[in-house]
Amino acid sequence: MLLKRTNIEEKLSSITKKEIAQADLLSSVYELLRKDTESEERIQQRLAGKAKGIQNNFDFDQLETDKIYHIEQIKRICIEYRLRFLDTKYFKGEIPMEGISKIKALEKEHNIQIEGFKIIAPSKLFRLEDKDDPLLFAPIGNGYFYLIHRWGNDLHPLRRAFAWPFKNIVNLTSIVLIIAYLITLMVPEGLFSKNNSSSEFWIIFFFMFKSIASVVIFYGFALGKNFNPAIWNSKYFNS
């Protein structure tokens, strides 16, 4: 069996074609990456912009209905867990690349440019970096928002309980009364008088209540704290 001779011209032509194909491929990849980078930069700019009065024209047939929330539902959850719902420009943490990728995918799928991003997160995440549970939203219109991405750790299971006293003045007063009562029960009998009486108990209770209430009021005024319904969508630091 005779081996086929090697045609140098054909080999040379083949190599040239491969190199051209590789160059075209590299050029295509570079162009794709450049456009992708520009797209990410534009998204980052929009994330840093204002969200007031913006409405995105999503294709509702392609939206996941379990990710659509009304502003009243968002408000309720923010008040329950002492969270804030603010424009992304106030968010000081890092929005992960997975979130950016989801925005790009949504924009391509719905053929729109999404704007007006908002985030649900604990107050401290709008000042300091942390690892709690932010949720990224985009406005749909008529008070509805679409959940794009959630990242970080879940909230502490007791966060709702810790936030309960700060829902309103009645809750806060109730918790102060309970704490004062429990501390009064811990005071040894006969500490202030040889004769135990109910009047002595209630005098100590009143003293404890007044002391704890003073600390709470001082803390609230000193740090500019407010109740959950007043801060859920507040952009101000002292609230």
Secondary structure by P-SEA (a helix, b strand, c coil): cccccccaaaaaaaaaaaaaaaaaaaaaaaaaaaaaaaaaaaaaaaaaccccccccccccccccccccccaaaaaaaaaaacccccccccccccccaaaaaaaaaaaaaacccccbbbbbccccccccccccbbbbbbbccccbbbbcccccccccccccccccccccaaaaaaaaaaaaaaaaaacccccccccccaaaaaaaaaaaaaaaaaaaaaaaaaacccccccccccccccc
